Amino acid sequence: MTATRGRPRGFDLEQALDQAIEVFWRQGYEGTSLSDLTAAMGINRPSLYAAFGNKEQTFKLAVDRYAEIDMAYADRALSAPTAFEVVSRYLRDNVDAVTTPGKPPGCLSIQGGLSAAPNDDPIVKYLAGRRADGEQRFAERFARAVEEGDLPVGEDPADLARYVSTVSTGIAVQAASGATRAALHRVVDRALRVFPGATAEPEAPAPDRR
């Protein structure tokens, strides 16, 4: 994130944005007021406007940072050597991410728009676009897997990507509703059984996953 020019600010931009992430994550976009943001970020409204813009712009910056840091596991998963490993790593890391102790349960990009008001349509569309972009990345990865012979020729990369996106969204919603990490890893076990390339026994979660 690039700071605007002017006097040096008396606060750390990234630290303030991290606080905004947590507020939006816990309360959603519609449920978060400017007063909530400024209180959590430790700044006044003029400082927020100067550094981040209005509430909508602040939210978009928060989602960008969240994707870069809290969802970095998606990039790691996409670099796995097989399509099955891509999905296995992504879904398992997704479970761990949405059940991280000390952080709000669920996913900012899901929680942020679940209770949006009618006048928040731009935010709903923005979040839908971000999810569509992520889905497209998986579709492209699966298309490459088909070309390489890793996935059967008859498989539809877009359908597979939508399947993975639907499962991960459901995991986030379940986590926000109180589902445990162990229970959600069992969901992943079942989801992986129907993915092309699944083995007889699903990959077991690492011992430190609770």
Buried (B, 14 or more C-beta within 10 A) or exposed (E): EEEEEEEEBEEEBEEBBBBBBBBBBBBBBBBBEEEBBBEBBEBEEEBBBBBBBEBEEBBBBBBEBBBEEBBEBBEEBBEBEBBBBBBBBBBBBBBBBBBEEEBBBBBBBBBBBBEBEEEBEEBBEBBEEBBEEBBBBBBBBBBEBBEEEBBEEEBBBBEBBBBBBEBBBBBBBBBBEEBEBEEBBBBBBEBBEEBBBBEEEBBEBEEEBE
